[in-house]
Amino acid sequence: FSHIFFAIRYALYYVDLTNFCLMPWSLPSRCSVAEVAVSASHLLAVTREREVFSWGSNSCGQLGHDDTTTCAVPRLVEHLNGKSIVKVRCSDDYSMFVSDNGLLLSCGSGRYGCLGHGSMRDCHKPRLVETMLQEDVADVAC
């Protein structure tokens, strides 16, 4: 991406460095963005209401929508509803989510076992990282 992302009140904006202009991303009204994670292929945004939106490339299911369809605009990750996600992180082909009670979930490319699910299979919707259940996860890095 040749963009810089930032949130102001109820909007998420990006600075297009190619054309030097400020552009808004459309999110549902009254969503207050708390955090944004950016990779070379996709983006994640978590709101103060603890909802997660994702968009961009989805070749490995890294958007968490239970498919591999690329998404050009922010879309709610419905599989995370009720999970109270407070932190989001992303690599080029996978995503990680941390809940307010210390649970870790992941989706996307399972290459090299990076999802923590005990296999190298891709996962197209967020899945609990069971090996971390005994830990109170506060943050994660990709």
C-alpha positions in Angstrom: 0.0 0.0 0.0 1.2 3.5 -0.7 -1.1 5.0 1.9 -1.0 6.2 5.5 -4.0 5.4 7.6 -5.5 7.3 10.6 -8.8 7.6 12.4 -10.6 10.7 13.5 -13.8 10.4 15.6 -16.1 8.2 13.5 -14.2 8.0 10.3 -11.1 6.2 9.0 -9.0 8.1 6.5 -6.0 7.3 4.3 -3.5 9.5 2.7 -2.9 8.4 -0.8 0.9 9.0 -1.2 0.7 8.4 -5.0 -1.8 11.2 -5.6 -1.2 13.2 -2.4 -4.9 13.3 -1.4 -6.9 12.5 1.8 -9.6 9.9 1.2 -12.2 8.4 3.7 -13.0 4.7 4.1 -16.7 4.1 4.6 -17.6 2.4 7.8 -21.1 2.1 9.3 -22.2 5.3 10.9 -21.2 5.9 14.5 -18.4 3.4 14.4 -15.5 4.7 16.4 -12.2 3.2 15.2 -9.9 2.2 18.0 -7.0 0.5 16.1 -5.9 -0.3 12.6 -3.5 -3.0 11.4 -2.0 -2.7 7.9 -0.1 -5.3 5.8 1.0 -5.1 2.2 -2.2 -7.0 1.2 -5.0 -6.3 3.6 -6.2 -4.1 6.5 -8.0 -4.7 9.8 -9.8 -2.1 11.9 -11.3 -2.7 15.4 -13.8 -0.3 16.7 -14.4 1.0 20.3 -17.6 -1.1 20.1 -15.2 -4.1 19.7 -16.3 -5.0 16.1 -13.7 -5.9 13.5 -13.7 -4.9 9.9 -11.4 -6.2 7.2 -10.7 -5.5 3.5 -8.1 -6.1 0.8 -6.6 -9.3 -0.6 -8.1 -12.5 0.7 -6.2 -15.2 -1.1 -5.7 -17.3 2.0 -8.8 -16.3 4.0 -6.9 -13.7 6.0 -10.0 -11.4 6.0 -11.9 -13.9 8.2 -15.1 -13.9 6.1 -15.1 -17.7 5.5 -14.2 -17.3 1.9 -11.2 -16.2 -0.3 -13.0 -13.3 -2.1 -11.1 -10.0 -2.2 -13.0 -7.2 -0.5 -12.5 -3.6 -1.8 -14.3 -1.9 1.1 -14.4 -2.5 4.9 -16.6 -5.5 5.8 -17.6 -6.7 9.3 -16.0 -9.9 10.3 -19.2 -11.5 11.5 -17.4 -14.6 13.0 -16.0 -12.3 15.6 -19.3 -10.9 16.8 -19.6 -11.2 20.6 -15.9 -12.0 21.0 -15.0 -8.4 22.3 -11.8 -8.0 20.2 -9.5 -5.3 21.4 -6.3 -5.9 19.3 -5.8 -6.7 15.7 -2.6 -7.6 13.8 -1.9 -8.7 10.3 0.9 -10.1 8.1 0.6 -10.4 4.4 -1.5 -13.5 4.4 -2.8 -14.0 7.9 -4.6 -12.1 10.7 -4.5 -12.3 14.5 -7.2 -11.1 17.0 -7.0 -10.6 20.8 -10.1 -10.4 22.9 -10.6 -8.4 26.1 -10.4 -11.6 28.2 -7.1 -12.7 26.7 -8.1 -15.1 24.0 -6.1 -15.3 20.7 -7.8 -16.1 17.4 -6.3 -16.3 13.9 -7.1 -16.9 10.3 -5.5 -16.9 6.9 -2.4 -18.9 5.6 -1.3 -21.8 7.8 2.0 -22.0 6.0 4.8 -22.7 8.5 2.2 -23.2 11.2 2.0 -19.5 11.9 -1.7 -19.6 12.9 -0.9 -21.7 15.9 -3.6 -24.3 15.1 -1.2 -27.2 15.1 -1.4 -27.7 11.3 -0.3 -25.9 8.1 -3.8 -25.7 6.7 -5.3 -22.3 5.8 -8.2 -21.2 7.9 -10.8 -18.9 6.3 -12.5 -17.7 9.5 -11.1 -16.7 12.9 -10.4 -19.7 15.0 -9.3 -20.0 18.6 -5.6 -20.7 19.2 -6.2 -23.5 21.7 -2.6 -23.8 22.7 -2.8 -20.4 24.2 -5.8 -21.0 26.4 -3.7 -21.2 29.6 -2.3 -17.8 28.8 -3.8 -14.3 29.2 -2.8 -12.9 25.9 -2.5 -9.1 26.0 -1.0 -8.5 22.5 0.5 -10.3 19.6 2.8 -9.5 16.7 2.9 -10.8 13.2 
